[in-house]
C-alpha cells in the first residue's frame, strides 16, 4: 500500500475522500498526457508520484476556480472523521 494513504491525514488535508480522489484523478490524467512530475519519480508508479506530490504540497485543489466548492475547514473535517470512526465501534 502507498505510505501516504495509510492514515487519514491526507484525506483530512484535502477535505475528504471524494476531493482526494478527484484531485488524484485529475493529476493522473495530466501525468498520462505528458505533464512533468513535481517530485522524484525513481522507482515509483504514477499513483505513488501523485500521492507524493500531494504530501509535499506540490499540488492542491484550486478552490478559486472551483464553482460551488469551498475549501474545507480542517477542524470540521477532523471532527466529522472522529465521529464516523466512533460510530463504527
N, C-alpha and C positions, 0 to 999 in steps of 0.2 A: 504494500500500500504506500502511497505517496505520503511522506512525512508531514507535509503541510496540511493534509486533510485528516490527520488522526485525531485532532481535537476541534472544539467548536470555535476557537479563537478566530480562525479565518472566516468562518460563516458570520460571526458577530461583527468582524471588521468590515465586511462588505454590506451587511444589513439583512442577511437571511439566505437560506439555501437557494431560493429561486433567483435572487440577484447574483449570487455567486455563480450559479450555473449559466446564467445569461452572459455574464462578463467572460467566463471561461470560453463559452461557445463563440462569442464574437472574436476574442483574441485568437482562438484556434483557427478560425477562418482566415484571419489576417495572416497568420504564420503560413498556413497552407497556400495562400495566394501570393506568398513571397516576401512578406514583411520580415525585417531583420529582428531576431531575438534581442531582448534588452538585458539578458543575463548570460552567464557562461553555459554553453549547451553541451559540453563534453560528457558523453555517456548518458544523456537524458533524452526521453521521448518528448513529443510536443506537449502532452498534458503536464508532465513534470516541469517543463520550461514555463508554461503559463502559471502554474501554481507558484513557482519560484519568483516570477515577475510580480505576482500579487503580494506575496510575503515581503518582498523587498520594496514595496510601494512604487514599483516601476509603472504599473497600470492601475487604473481605478475607474469607476463609473463617473462620467461627467454629468452630474445632475443638472447643470445649467442648460444642457442640450436635450435632456430627457423630459418631455412634456408629461405632466401629471405624476411624476415620480420625485419624491423629495428625499434628501439624504437622511439616513437613519440616525436616530438619537441613540447613541451607544448604550445609555443606561436603560432605555426601553427595550432594546434588543436583548440585552443581558438579562433583564428581569423576566422577559417572556420565555427565554430559553430555560431559565431556572425553574419557572413554574411548570413548563411542559415536562421537564425531567422529574420533578417531584410527583407529578400526576402518574408517572409510569410505575411507581412503586406500589 
